[in-house]
Amino acid sequence: MGTETERLQREIKRLIKQLGWSQKRFARELLAMTDEGDCATEDEVGQYEERVKKHLSRSATKPELLQRYLHQLQQHDAFDDLKVVVPYFVPTEGFNMEFVKGMQAISMKLDE
C-alpha cells in the first residue's frame, strides 16, 4: 500500500508518463508556471530539475509538497488532453471518521 508520499509519487509519475514527459520536463513545466520561471538561468533550471527529480524519489519528501506538484500538474493546459477525471472528496458531517478512513483505504487499494 505504501505511505502517502509513495502514493503521491506514483500518481505524479503515472500522469507525467501519460503526458509523454520526462521528470525533467515536468520540472521545467512546473517552473514555467511560477513567477521565477520567467527569469531563471540555465543553471537555476538545472538545479530545479534535479530538486524535483529527487522529490519524486525520496521517501522523506513531504506529502504537502507532492500535493502541490499534483495540483500544479492538474492546472496545466496539457493535462486537459489526458481526459482524466480527478476525484475530489468532500467530507460530509454525517460520516464518522472510521467510515471515511475505511473508504480512503479502499480507494488507495484501487489506485494500486
N, C-alpha and C positions, 0 to 999 in steps of 0.2 A: 504494500500500500504506500509506504513512504511518508515522509514528512510533508508539510505544506510547502516548504521550499522546493523539495524534489518534484512535487506535483506541478507547481508553477513553472519550474524549469522545463519539465517535459512538455507542458502545454505550449509554452512560448516556442520551444524548438520545433514542435509539430507544426505550429502555424507558420513560422518563417520558412520551414521546408515546403509547405503547401504553396507559399508565395514564390518559391524558387530562389530565395535569398540565402546568402551565407550569413554567418553570425556577424561578420564584419560589415556586411551590407546593412544588416538590421541595426547595428550600432550607428552607422552613418545616417540612416534614416531617422533614428531617434534624435541624434544630434541636430539634424537639419530642422527638426520640429521645435527646437529650443531657440532662444534668443542668441545663445553663444554660438550656435551653428553658423550664423552669418559671417562671423569674423574669426573663425577658428583657423589656425595654421595647419599645415600638413602634419606637423609633429603632434599638435593637440588632437587632431582627428585620429591619428595612430594610437595615441595613448587612450583615448576614449574607446576605440575599438577593442583594445586589449582589456580594458576595465570591464566592459560589458561582457566580453567573452568569458572572463573569469567569474563574473556574477552568474552566468548561466551554467557554471560547472561546480562551483564551490558550495558545499553543504552549509557553510556559515553565512551565506547570503541571507539578508533579512527578507522575509516574505513581503513586507510592505514595499520594498524596492522592486521586487519582481511583479507585484500587483500594479505598480506604476508603469513598468515596462509594458505589461499586458494591456493596460488601459490605453497607453500611447499607441500601441500597435493597432488596437481596435479603432482608434481615431484616424488612422492613416487611410488615405484615399484608396490605396491598393487593396486594403482589407475588404472593401465592398465587393471586389471581384471574386472573393472566395465563396460568397453565398453561404456563409457560416452564421448560424444563429448563436448568439451568446446568451446563455441563461443567466438570469439575474434574480436572485432570491430576495424577496421582501417579506421579512417575518411578520406574522400576524399575531396579535395579542392572544388569540385563542389557542395557540400551540404551546405546549410546555417544552422546556429546554431538552428534555430527554428525547422527545419525538423529533425535534429539529436536528439534534446530533445524530440520531439514527438515520434520518433522511440524508444528511450530509455524508455519512459513512457509505450509504448505498450509492449515492451519486459518485463518490470517489472511486468505488469499485467499478462502476460502469465506465468511468473515464479510462480505467486501465484496460 
